């Protein structure tokens, strides 16, 4: 071929590349993904689906998006090697895998130059709950909140979480869409009775202090009601939804005697007041509240039966002060509750990094969390109403602090927000110059100094998850569960998800004894619960790891519904 012909061929090739977006000039080290999104059941292609490829390590690789065509296919190119999560979004449809919802996407590991083909994502029609809310006369109740809730595990505690909710319109109608298949309860929470709220928070006539009177007339109000029409959550009828269901749930609310909580805030500093909030421990939501009267008394009205945490937050004090107490409301009013606010503590210290293997990290990209020990709150977290953030940013010199810490027992947890911190774990924890085992500190006001050492030499366990036929299992949930004495400490667990090849990697594991489980699907973080783990005795793999050790393991997946009798 003469030079002129060769030059013409090169120019024609470059022109074709510029006109054809399917041809890429991306470096050969980058990967590509080709896939299709179809509707289940069947395999009808779904167009206009937003496909998102989100990098697990945001500092090392980027994110990508694509839109499916009329044939349901998508193409993503110029993808840097690494681990990603693939998500899809389409109004009215949800991703499913083996007939259960798959909201956390799927994990994909891409190697240099890899061409990942035939990725299939299946979508099912989401379910809908719709209906109407009326009063005892059949008139519509507008601005009434309707919630669809499901039971979930957070930090090993079972509680009800709201999946979706909205308020009724002027016709009393509502429509809650986008629900995956599953079992739910539906509740109606009417707007507060503003007349009662004013009576409960304002001053008494002529400046007199209202007092509890057992013989006073009980006010009837609308209260939180559960489908099909009960005030008792334990009597709520479960609503079992399947793909594409439109379930009608209508409510006719009837006035019923209103329960109340009466009490007083005591030992307040001069010229201060307090705001009282009531938080449901069943739903982890703030539901009601009251303001303190001049004599320190308060009344919270329109309370439904259930378990609550009541908090008093002091306004006007030189330092923030709070009080918390758990209460259980049954069929009668609660009288004589006393709340004694206490000042929060200042917890501060310094984080030091150690690494025998030469691992490095930017300490200013690290965060520490102060977590309550043996919390009786459903979510195992500090209540919403407290003026305390339990997450502290570590400064360049390693210093950190928490202010206004409520009294209690806490442990420190390393939050791997900074990319590349996966191999780090908290090696030691000292308070007042003494090592604290297993790393907890008691806070009761004043100042508490702590020293924390993090090690980059956490153990690593890598392996593969297989099914009964020896086939690799993608998107399995792998959990390293610590020995019995540490099972109440979520910071000693490690979790991973298997990729498209069934491969997994658990990193940053503190030295010790563990049991490895691989579930096809697990509800939230139910594995923090001893009762839940007891169902799977004998189905895990025991492993002991030392500092910096690398081990491999092959795990058999635990299918959905497969547990010990």
N, C-alpha and C positions, 0 to 999 in steps of 0.2 A: 504494500500500500504506500503510495507516494505521500509526502508531507502534507500537501494541500488537502488530500482526501482525509487524512487522519485528523487534521484540524477541523474539517467540516463535521466529522463524526462526533468529535468532542463537543462542538458548539450545539449540535442537534441534541445530544444527550443532556447537556445542561439546560437547554430550552424545555425539554420534556419534563425534567425534574421540577422546573419552576411552574409548569402548568398542571402537574399531577401531584396533589397533596399527599397521595399515598406513598410517594417516593420520598425518602428522607435522607438528608445529609448528616444525620446524627452520628456521633462517634460510634464505632463498632462496639465499644464497651457498654453502651447503654442497652436497655432491654425494651421489648415491645409486648403489648398485651392485646389479644383479640378475643372477643367474647360475644355472647348473645344473651338477651333478656327475654324470657318467655313467661307466659301466664300459666299458672297451675290451678286446676288440673288441665291436662293437655299440654300443648307446646306452641300456643299461638304467640307469635312475636309481639313485643310491646314497643311501640315507638315513643319518642320524646321522654325517655327515661334519663334522668341525670345520673351519671356514673362518676363517683369521686374516688380517687386513689390518694389516701392520706398516709404520709410517711410517719413511721413510729419515731424516727430520729429527725426532728424538724431542722436541726442545724446542719445535718449532713446531706439531706436530700430534700427535694421539693414535692409539692402536691400537683395532681393532675386531674382534669375533668374532661368528660366527653358526653355526648348526647347520642342516644340510639337512633338509628334511621328507621325507615318504614319496615325493614326486614328485622328490626330488633337488635341489630349488630352494632358493636362499638369497637373503636380502635384507639389505643393509647401508645404513643411512641416517645422516644427520648427519655426513658425512665432510668434514672440512676440505680445501680444495684443497691439492694437493701430490703428491709422488711416494711410492708405496707398493710393497710386495711382498706378493703374495697367496700364502698357503700353505694347503694342505689336509692333514688328517690323518685316516686311517682304518686301523685295525689290519688288517694283511694286504694292504693296497693301497698303491700308489705312483703319484704323478703322472707322466705321460709326455707327451711331445710329439714327434710324428713318430717314434714307436717307440723313443725313447731317454729315459732317466730325466731328470727335471727337478727335482732336489732343492732348488734355490735359489729356487723360486717364480717368479712372473712379475711383471714390473714394470708398474705402472699409473700413468699421470699423469692426475690429476683436476683439472679446471678448475672455477671457481665455478659452482654451479648445474647442473653436468653430471649427466645421468642415463645412466649406463653400463649398457646392457642386453645380455642374451644372452651373458654371459661363460660360456664352456663350459670346464670342467676335466675331463680324461679320466684315469681311473685304471685301472691294470692290476694283476692279482694278483701279489704279490711271490713270489719264488722261495724255496725252502727247501733247505738241505743238512742231512741227518740221517744217523745211523749209530751204530756201536758200536766201542769201543776195547777190545781184549783183549790179554793177554800171550801168550807163546809156548806156553802150555798151554791157551789158550782161556778163561782166567779173566778176568773183567771188571777193567779198570783204572779205578778211581774217582778223582775229583778231578784228572783229566787235562785240560789246557786244549786245546781245539780251536778253531782260528782259520780264518776265511775271509778271504783277502787278495787285494788287486788292485794292479796296478802303477799308480802315479800320479806326477804331476809336482808337485814343490814347489820353488819358487825355481829352476826350470829343471833340477833334478836328479830323475832317475827313481829311485823307491824303492817298496818294497812297504809298503802300509799296511793295517792290520787294519780290515775293514769291520764284522765282528761276531765275537764269541767267547764261549764259555762252557765250564764244566767238566763233565765227565761225572758222572752220578749213580752210585748203588751198583750198577747193572746195567751200567755202562760206556757208557750211552747218552747221546746229545746230540742237540739239534735247534736249528739256527741259521736263523732266519726273517728276513723283511723285506728280502730281497736284491733289488736291481734287476737287470734283465737285463745280462749282461756276461760277461767271461772272468775266472776266479779261480783261485787255488791254495788248497788246503786243507792245513793243517799240524796236527800233534799235538805238543804240548810237555809231556812227562811231568813229574810232580812231581820235585823234586830228590831224589837219593839221600842221605838225611840222614846215613847212616854215612860216606859219602865226604866230605860237607860238613864234618862234625865233624873228620875226619881231616885235611882240607885247611886248616882254620882254627885248630885247636887246637895246643898245644905238643907237642913230641916227647916220648917217654917219658924219664923221668929228667932232664928239663930240657934234653936235647940238641937242637940245631938240626937239623931235617930237611934233608937235602941230596938233590939230584937224583941218581938212580942209573939210568943207561940200561938196566941189566939187570934192574931191578925188574919185578915182575909187573904186566902191564897189566890194569886192572879193566874188566870188561864191564858196561855200564849201558844203560838205555834212553835214546835220544837223540831230538832233534827229528826227526820223520819227516814226509815230504810225500807226499800222495796221488800214485800208488797204493801207495807203500811204499818210498820212496827216502830216503836221508839227504842226498842232494845236491839242493839247491834247483834247480839248473839242469836236473835230470832230472825235476822235478815235472811231472805231466801237467795241462795246463790244463783246467779244468772250465767248459764253456760253458753258462751258464744262460739260460733263456728265461722269459718271464712264466708264473707258475703252476707251474714245475717243482718236483718234489720229488726231489732227486738223492741217491742213497744212496752214502755214502763210509765204508766200514768199514776199520778198521786192526787189524792184528795185529803188535804191536811185538816185535822180537827184540833181545836184548842184543847190543851190539857194543862193540868196544874204545873206551874213553873217551879223548878227547884232553884235554890240559891245557896251561896257560900258566904257566910258572915265571919268577919274576923277583925283583927287590928294589927297595925304595924307599931311595934314598940321600940323604945330606946333610940329614938331618932335624935340627931343633933338639932339644936335650936334653929328655928326659921328654915326648916326643910320640909319637903313633902315627898310623897312616893306615888308611883304609878304601878298598879297591880295588873298583871296579865295572867291569863289562864291558858295553858298549853296542853293539848291533848297528847297523851303518851301513846294512845292507840294509833293516831294518825300523824303525829309529829307536826301539828299545825297549831298556831295561836288562834283560838276561837273567840275569846271574849276578854273583857277587862273592866277595870273600874278605877276611879281616882279616890285617893284617901281623903276622908273628911278631916276637919281641923283637930278632932280628938284622936285621930289615928285609925278610926274604924272605917270599914269598907263593906260593900255588899256587891257580889257578882250574881246577877240574875240570869234567868233563862238558861240554866245549866242542864244538860242532858246527862243521864247516867253514864259513867265511864271512869277511866283512870286519867288523872291530870297531874301536871306540875304547875303550882302557883308561884309566881315570882313577884317580888316587890323591888322596884328600882328607884333609888333615892335621887331626887332632884335638889340641887342647891347645896350639896355637901362639898366640903373642901376636897375630898377624895371620893371616887365612885364607891357606892355601897349597894349591895344586893342581898336578898334573902330568897331562898327556894325551899319548897316543901312539896312532897307528893301527897295527893289526896285521892280517895276513891269515893265517887258519888254513887249512891245506890238509889233507894226509893224515898229517902227523906233528906231534908235540908242539912247542911253542915253548919254548926254553930261554934263560936269560940275559938276559931283558928288564930294563932299568934305567929307573926313573922318578925324575926329580929335581924335586920340587915347588918352585914359586916363589911368592912372595907376589903377591897381586893389586894392581892400581894403583887410585888414586883419580883418577877423571876428573871434572872439574867445570867449570862455566862459566856463561855468561849468554846468554840468548836475547833478541834485540832485534827488534821488529816495525817494518816499514816499509810504507807504502802511499801511492802517488801518487794513487790513485783515491779515497782517503778510506775505504777498507775498514777495519772495526774488528773486533776479536775479544777475548774475555776470555782473556788470556794464561794465567791460572791453570787454564783448561780444556784446555790443550795438553799433549801428551806428546811426548817424544823417545825414539827407540830407537837403541841402539848395535848395529850389525849387523856381523858378520865379513865381511871382504873375501875373495873367492875361497875360501870355506869348502869343505872336502872332505867335510863331513858331508852326508848325504843330504838332510836338510831345510834345510841352510844356516843352522842355528841353533846356539846354545850348547847343549851336551849337558845332559840332564835333571839329571845328578848334581851339577853345579857350583852353588856357593852364590853365584850372581850373577844378578841380574835385569837384563835388558838394556833395560827400559823405565823411563824417569825422568819423574816429574811435574814440570812447570814451575811454580815458585812465583810469587806475585803480583809479585815484583820481578824476575822473569825468570831467577832462578838455578835450576840443576839440578845433579844429580850422579849418578855411578855409583860404587859402592864394590866392592872385591874383583874388579876386572876382570882376567880371565886375560890373559896375554901374547898379542899378536897384532896384526893390522892391522884397523882398523874404519872404518866411515863412520857418520855421524849421519843419521837419517831422521826426518822429521816425521810423527807419527802423528795422523791427523785424527779423534781420538776425540771432541773437542768439536764439537757441531753448528755448522754455519756456517763451518767452516774449509776448505771445499772449494776455495777460490781461492788458498790459501796454498801456497807452496813455499819450500824452503831456498835463499836467494839466494847466501849466502857462508858460508865456514867458515874460521876461522883458529885456528892453534895456535902458542903461543909468540910471538904477535904477527905471524905471517906467514900470508898466505893459502895455503891448502892446496888444490891442484887435483889430482884432482877431488873434494876434500872427504874425504880419508882421514887417519887418524891412527895412528901406530905406538905401541903400548902395551907396555912391558916392565918394569912395576913403578914404584914411586914415585908422583909426582903429575904429572898432565897437565892443563893448563888450556886450555880451548877457548872461542872466541867464535863465536856463530851468529847470523846475520841471516836472518829469514824475511820474505818479501814477500807482500803480499795481491794483487799484480798478476800472478798467473799467467795465461797465455793460456787462451782458451776456444775449443774447436772444437765446433760444433753441426751436426747434420745428420740425415740419414735413411738407413736401410738398406733396399735393395730387392733383390728376387729377379730371376731372369732375365726374368720377365714384367713387371717394373716394379711389382710389388705390394709394399707395405711389409712388412717382416719383424719380427715381435715377438720379444723375448727373444734377440736375437742378441748375441754377445759382441764388443764393440768394444775394440780395444787400440791405443794409440799407442806404437809401438816406437821407441826413440831410435836415433841414429846408432851405427855399429859400435863406436866406442871406449867407449860408455856402456852397451852391452847386457849387461854383467855386473853392472849396478847396478839392482836392482829398483826403487829409489826414483825412477828417471827414467822409468819406465813409467807410463801412465795407462790406466785401464780403466773401461768403462761397459757398461750393458745397455740395449738398445732397449726402448721401452715398447710398448703395444698399437698405436700408430700407426707404429711403426718409427723413432721419433725418439730421438736420443741426445744427450748433452752430456758432453764431456770437459773438466774444469776443473782449474785449478791446474797448468797445464803449464809447466815451465821453458822459457825461450827456447831455440830450437834447431831442428834438423831431425829429422823423424819420418816414419815410414811407418804409415799407418792400415790396420788389418785389421778385417774384420767376419766372424766365424765363426758359422755356425749353431749349432755346439756345439764346445767345446774342452775337452780333458781337463785339469782343474786349471789351473795356470799354466804349461803346457808352452811357451808363447811366450817364456819366459825362455831357452829352449834354442836355441842357434844352429843345431843340427842340425834341430830342428823347423821353425824359420823358413825354412830353406833350401828346404823342400818347397813353400813358397808364394811364391817369388820371382815378381814380376810381377803378383801378385794384390792388392797393396795400393796405396794412394794416398799419394804423397809430399806432405808439407806442411812449410813453414817458418813458425815463429811467433816473434814478438817479444814482449817484456814487455807485458802488458796487452792484447795484440791479440785480437780476436774474429774467427774465421773460420768458414766453413760448408763442408760437404763432403757429397757424396752417395756412399755406398759400396755396392758390389755384394756381397751375402752370399756367403761361401764355404760351399757345402753340405757336409754330413758326407761324408767320403771323397773330396772334390774337392781334389786337390793336384797339384803338378807331378810328372811321372814322373821 
